[in-house]
Amino acid sequence: MSVPTHTPTAPEPTDATALGLQLALVRPVLRTAAARVWRDDDGLTGRYRHYLRAMHQVIRASVPLLERAADRCGERTGDPVAAPLAAYLRAHAEEERGHDDWLLSDAEAAGWPPGELTGSTPPPAVAALVGAQHYWIEYAHPVALLGYVTVLEGNAPAPGLAGLLARRTGLPPAAFETVRLHADLDGGHSADLARLLGTLPLDAAQRSLVAVSALHTVTALAELFDRIAEAPTVQETPHE
């Protein structure tokens, strides 16, 4: 056996791995905020009603965000990141299309008017969460959106949460289809995104932008969950 003549160096982390390590430091903040939303007390059903409204306001923006970012990629001639990024964004837009309608169906199954979800003014926390992505897409680089998607897909509802909420609230299982479906789907979406981040030829500024976007998303999403957790009790409509 030969003796090494140099000290072995650790393999260079991929962009996906480096981003994952950064997010691991702040993910407990998001998990704590989510746990407050789902705490088992008399206000859980009302908080779920607030959750449906907030998530509809966020998710209905997903496809337009993805499509706008893809369009901006098409304007970046000579950018080696643009073409593969645009292909991913357009494919992911198709995967996300119609998910906002799932939330309307959940509200209807719970006995709540879907107009509650579509007719209310989005709060500042939603505007901060989604609006920052619009700014970075337009004035920085559309790759910023990968930080946003990484956080949303990487913090999917836990398997079994839909059934647990149905038992705790007494609402029918059909009122939690979005929670159940995202628990099933988002793991695969996260894997696709990690593969993309491992192949895109990102420069230092682009890597930084993805990380800033992701960390902002954690902060804004935790603030949104905090608002839901502290929201006043909603007067419940009797469920047939």
Steps between C-alpha positions, in 0.01 A plus 500: 500500500646834400513794738301805388720791404228758560203548727178391328251781454126466551293495180368839396135527609241533227279808489207290624703366792632843597151648490365211704761560769406868517129422524558237768610780732172690469249220433418464874352851490259393228415172670425676828267745326320217318462305824321797653251499213423128547489495881212294634258738669155648449628748242643244258200492265497879474874510439462245223247733338756782515766260367291411194451867418867590541623199303258576218640853483853356479439203271293686242816702432715192433429441132518871403833529688645194326382612158628855545839372612513271195413793273781706653739212436404518132618861493848413633687411183843355561423408860594131551259471793197634314403213269511210750340721765216598265435136413472410868278799579255426220480131593448587866227751409307215341548289814364784715211601274162476670631451853323816613173335396575215742477751785161624379378140499634452853310805621181377338542155657541670840173684449661840451428736209790487251449873448669550837822385335471699179339820621722613786792741478835319537681614815847660493659167596374342176609801296846485658530126434393507136583858403872467573519231233345730242762763581794262472365346179471842339806678637752231594475156340211252470715235667396666828173311475684173567562613858128559547405165347764319707343620823139441401565153358745407775256576782201301384234388748605192694354166387195429711431866582181504292353205689608644835331833424182327388482312829578805713258737325219261411501632145470245217825360352409669169566836668872416523577378149754775429693414817495130408596549136790735575632256758504237223633714213750748639771249585537412133496865403780571748711223349451644150606842622808366676607330176453827311705697752772239465528556124436872443823695434427763766754770568567639848245782469229259386573257782477787746169613350348154533611486865368849579167413338475177697582662833252781434235242418558323832465829688189615313330160517567475874347847544194389302462190718535717810214721373284193447587362844399827664194572284169568674257212519276475193127459552443147374234409248319183613612208285239265366 
